[in-house]
Amino acid sequence: MKVIVIGSTHAGTTVVEQILADHPETKVTVYERHDNVSFLSCGIALYLGGEIKDPQGLFYSSPEALTELGADMKLRHDVLAVDNSQHTVTVKNLQTGEVFEDHYDKLVVATGSWPIVPPIDGIDHPDIYLCKNWEHAQVLWEKAKDAKRIVVIGGGYIGTELVEAFNKTGHEVTLIDGLPRILNKYFDSEITDRVEEDFKAHGIRLALGQMVKSFSDNGEEVVVETNQGRYAADMVILCVGFRPNTALVKGLVDMNQDGSIVTNAYMQTSDPDIYAAGDAAAVHYNPSGRQAYIPLATNAVRQGILAGINLFGNSKKDMGTQSTSGLMLFDKTIVSSGMTWELASALNIPAAFVILEDNYRPEFMPSTTPVLMELVYNPENRRILGAQLMSDYDVSQSANTISAMIQNQNTIDDLAFLDMLFQPQFDRPFHYLNLLGQAAVADADKKTPVDMT
């Protein structure tokens, strides 16, 4: 069988590895626009902030490794068109200019995503940069050396991590976002208020609830004009979000309104010979039971493995995602899994929440640290919808516990008495997640009307 894979970041790389591990006789051709594979863009901020000394560690595979497995790696090749009726792709060699056709039996679309570039006056200014791939990371590294003031536009994960990184390297940093809160897709206000306070304490200027109107040049710097002010900088970095890079197969397979490719549980599209994985595809979001666009490396890797398995017969289903994620900002661990209360409300899903802050281990220990927690649940069936945690203590694995409970449709009652270890070095007789569950049970019981009959 001949398989063509378009793109080889997370999903594309794992597709190739899975196919050739299980079916080494398969002829696999990979077309990739760039000259590298498997770049972990989530490590860009660590690189720019100096925490990673060798950025090559951000690549977990290589063209040579995939070639050794048996893949025919076509780097610096751009797929121009797909003809699914003829099972062919039209490809341009970006180094020679040659255009040719290739045939497939099965096609995997792993074309990923691309940063959103809004149509704002002056957006083509040479000191405005993107942050997505290895080429972007190298440019940002070089340009930041001579920059004093940096403006980051977009307060999501990448934007906030870049703000922290450049603050640590001594730059004057301004964060602009059109919404009133940063990290609003992942955390409710109780968490984001703390993060914003921390940013301000470190000298970061926040310009929230401001819409960018234009970019201009004052002769020395780029000037960002919003509906509330003007901000001059040596460099501006756009981090306003991503959209699926799927124009290549538009009209050939079913897509959602946002351009993400619709697949079944086996990563198969509406064309049975085309599979899709990674940022190009939608995911099944378990907390809502609906399709969603959630471009995370964890989703991409899982989907890539599933596509690699199911190309040879649909046998392994996708379990869906809780969008479990986290980051560390100024040494604080901030993690989430599932829905925020704000998202649940926007989707008209019944939701309530409780907030609890408690020490992670007993006060008689030489030291302890508080954990700020929020649990979101459905008051009608008491199922857990999501949770968020923030602490100087490493609470990252607690997000994975919540993820498993959402996956299994557990309730707040389950969490309240879930069996967890106790040892004073690690936690209390009731783990802080147990206490959070118990707080939710008490909250839910107060909301339950009493039957007076």
N, C-alpha and C positions, 0 to 999 in steps of 0.2 A: 504494500500500500504506500502511496505517496501522500505525505502530509506537508502542507505549507503552513508555516507559522509567521504571522505578520506582527513584528514587535518582539523585543526580548528584554523587557525590564523584569518585573517580578513574575507576572503570570506567564509570559512567553518563556522565560528561563525554566520555570518549573514544569511547564508543559513538555519541553524538550527532554528534560531530565527524566520525567516520568515515562514518556513514550519509549525512550531508548533503554531504560532500566527494565521495563516489562517486555518490550518487543524490539530488541536490538536489530532485527532484520528490516525494520521500517525505514523507508527513505524519507528523511526529514530535511526540509530546506527552510532556513530562517532568513527572512528579509528584515533588516534593521537599518533605519536611516542613519544612526550614529555609529561611532567606531567602538562602542563599549556596550556591555550588557550588565544587567543586575545591579544597577546603582541604587543605593539606599538614600533617597533624597531626604529622609527624616534625619539623617546625620549631618546635613549641610550646616545647620546652626552650630553643632558641636565642632565642626571643622573651622568655621569662621570665628568662633569664640576661642579657639586655641586649645580646646579640650582634647581633640584628636590630633596627634602629631603626624600620623601617617594616613592621609586620606584614602590610600589604596585599600585600607581595611573596610571602606564603605562599599566595596565590590565583593559579593560573596560567590561569584563565578566569573568566568572569562570566556571570550570567544575560543581560546585555545582549549579550555576544559570541555566546552560543548562539542568542539570539533573532535576531540579525543573520544568522546562518547559515540561519535558517528554522525553528528549533524553537519550538514553543508551550510556553513555560515556565510551569508552574503551581507557583509557590513557596508554601510554607506550606499545602500540600495533603497529606493523609494518605490513602494507599490502605488501605481497611478490609478489602476482600475481593477475591478473584479467582475468577471462575467460568470455568474453562477450557472447559467444555462449551458455553457461550454466547459465549466470547471477550469477556467483559466484566470491568471492574473497578468496584468501588464506592468512591467517593472522598469525603472530607470536606474542605471548605474550612475550614481552621483559623481563618481570620479572620472568616468570616461564619456558620459553623456549617452551611452548606448541604451536603447529601449528595446525590450524583448518580451516575449510571452513565456509563461511557464504553466504547467498543468498540475492540478491536484485531484486527489480522490477525496480528501478531507482538508478543510481549511480551518485554522484557528485564528480568530481575530483577537489579538492582544495589543491593540494599538494605544492603550492607555488613555491618558487625559492630557490637557494642556491648560496653562493658566489663562484665566479670563482676562482679556485686555479690553476694558470699557472704551467706548468711542468718545473720548474726552478731548477737547481742544488741547493740542500740544503733546499728546500722548507719545509722539514719535521723537521726543527730545532725547538726545544721546545719553543723558545721565539718568534715564529711567530704565530700570532693569527688572528682569523676571527671576524667579527662584524656583527651579523645578529639577534640572538635570545637572550632570557633571560639568558641562560647558558653562552653565550659569554659575555654578559654585566657583569655578576657577576665575571667572570674570569678577564676581563679587569680592573674592579674596584679593585680587590685584587692585581693584578700584578703591577698596576700603583703606588701603595703606596710606593713600594721600587725602582721604576724606576726613573732615572734622565733624560736619553735621550730616546726619542721615535721617531721612523720613521713610517710615515703613507704612504702607497703606494696606490695611486689612488686619483685623485682630483675631484671626483664627490661630490654629496651632503653629503654622509656619511663621506667621507674622509675629506672634508673641515670642517665639523662640529666637527669631532674628533680633528682636528688640533687646532681649536679655543678652544675647551674644555680643552685640555691638556696644551695649552699655558696659559690659565687662572689659572690652578692649579700649575703653576710654573715649568713645565717640559720644557726641551729644545726639540723643535719639528722641524723635517724636513719632508717636503712633497715632495714625488717623484711621477712624472707622466710622462708617455711616450710621451704625447702630449705637445705642446708648451704652452697651456693655460689650466687653471683649469676651471671646470664647463662649459666646452665647449659644452655639449649637450643641455644646457638650456639657455646660454647667449652668445651673440657675444662679440667681443673683447673690445668694449667701456665699457662694464660693468666689464668684468673679469680683465681688466687692473687696474681698480680702486680697485677691491678686492685684487689683488696681491700686489698692493702698500700698502694697509692697512695691509696685512699679514706681509710684510717686516718691516713696521713701528713698529709692535708689536714684532719683533725679531724672526719671523718664517723664517726658511731657506727653500727656494724653489729650488728644483732640477727638473726643467721642461724640457721636450724634452729629457728625459733620460730613456733608457730601462734597466731594471734590468737583469743582466746576471747571478748572483749567490748569494747565502747566505753562509756564513761560520762562524766559531766560532774562536775568537781570544784568547779563554781561559777565558774571563770575559764577553764578549758581543757578540751579533750577528753582523756580518758585511755584509752590503748590498753593492754589487759591481754592478755598472752600467757601461754603455759604456763611461761614462765621469768622474767617481769618485768612492770613497769608503766612506760609512757612517756607523759608529759604533753606536749601540744603545742597550739599555737594553731590549727593546721590539720593535717588528715590527708588524704593523697591516695591513693586506691585505684588500683593499677596491677597487678592480679593476673592480667590476661590478657583475651582477647576471645573472644566466641562469635558465630557467624554469626547475623545478624538475618533469619531465614528462616521465622518462624512463619506469615507471610502465605500461603505456598505449601505448607505442610505437608499431606501427603496428596494433593497434586496432582502432585508430581514426586518422583522418587527422591532420597533423602537418605542421607548417612552417619549413623552413630550420634551423631556430634557436632553434627548439624544442618546441616552443609555440604551444598550441593546437588551432586549427581553430574551431571557433563556428559560428553559424548564429546569427542573431540579438536577439535571445531568449536564448543565452548561451548554445544551444544544439549542440553537436558535430556531426560528420558524422555517429555515432551510435545513433539512436534516443532515446535510453534509457540511454545514458551517457551525462551528462552536465558537463561543466567545468567553473571555475570562479577563479579570482584572478591572482596571478603571474604565474600560470601554463598556462594561456590562453593569446592569442593575443587580442588586442583591435582594434576597428575601430577608426583611427586617422583622425578626421574631417578636419584639415587644409590641409592634402594631399589627403584625400579620399581613403586612403589605410590602409591595416592592418599593425600594428606595435607592437613591444613588449615594453610595458611601465609599469614596475612594480611599481605602486603607490598604497598606501593604499586606496585612494579615489576611484580608479578604482575597486579595489578588493571588497570594501564594496558594491558599486553599482551592480557589477556583481553578488555578492552573493545574494542580494535581488532579482534580476531578475531571477536567477536560482531557488530560492525558490518559486517564483510565477509560473514560466513557467513549472516546473515539472508536474503540474496538468493540463497542456494545454497551449500551447504557446499563450500568450495574451498580453504581455508587452515587447516592443522592447527596446533594448539598444540604447541610443541616441549618443553613441560614446564619445570620449574624446578630449580635447584640451591639455592634459598633463599639466594642470594648477598646478603650484607648487611654493614654495618659501622657503626661509630660512632667518635667522637673523644671521649675522656675525659681531661681535664687534659693536653691537647696530645699525647696518644698516639693514633695510628691503630690501631684494632683491627678486624680484618675476618675474615670467614669465608665459605666456600662449601662446600656439601655437608654430609656427615655428620660429627658428632663420633664419637670412638671409643665414648663412652658410649651414644649413640643407636644406633649399629650393633650394639652388644652387646645392647641392649634389644630390638632387632628380630631378634635371632638371625642376623645377617649376619656371616659370617667377616670379622674385621677385626684389623689390627695398626696400630701407629702408631710414628712416629719423631719426635723433638724435636731441633731444631738451632737454635743461636743463633750468628750470625756477622754481621760487619760488611757493610753493603750495598755498600761500595766499598773500594778498597785503603787500607791504613794509611799509605802514603806521601803520601796527599792531606792537605791542611791539616786536615781533619776527616773523621770518618766516624761512623756510628751503628750499633749492633747491631740486628738483626732477630731476634725470637723467633718460631720457626715450628714448627708441628706438621702432619704429613702423615698422613692416615688412608688405608689401602689394604686391599684384599682379598688376603690372602696366597695364595689358591687360584688366582686368575687375574691377580693383580698390578694390577688396575684401581684407579685413584684413586677414593676415596670422598669425600674432603673434605680441607680444609686450613684452618688458622687462622694468622694473623700479627698481630704486635703490635710497634710500634716508634715512636720519636720521629720517624722518617723516614716520609714518606708512602708507604705500601705498599698503598694502596687498590686500585690497578689490578692488583696481583698476584692479588687475589681473583677478578678478572674472567678472568685467564689460567687459573686453576684451574677456574673455572666452565666455560669453553669445553672444557677437557680432559675434565671429567666428562661434559659433554654429548656429546662425541665418543667416550666410552668409552676414553680413553687410559690407558696403564699408567704405572707408576712408571719403567719403562725409557724410555718416550717423554719424560717430564719430565726425566730425567737428562741427556739430550743434545738437548733442544729447542733449536733455533737462536734465540739471542737476541743483541742487539747488545752490543758491549763498547766502552766508552769510560770512562777512569778517573773522569771527573766523575760518571758514572751508576752504574757497577757494576764487577764483577770480570770477568776473562776468562770464568769461569763465573758466570752470574747466580746470586743467592742461591736462586732456585727450582730451578735446575739442581743446586746443591749439596744442596738438600733432597731432590730426586729421587734423587741418588746415594746419600745416606744411607739412603733407603728401599730401594734396590736392595741395598746391603750388608746391611741388616737382613733383607730377604727371603731373600737367598742363604744367610744363616746358618740361617734357619728351614727351608730346603729339605733334606729328608733325602737323603743320598748313596746312590746305587744301587751296592751292593757286588757285584752279579752280574757 
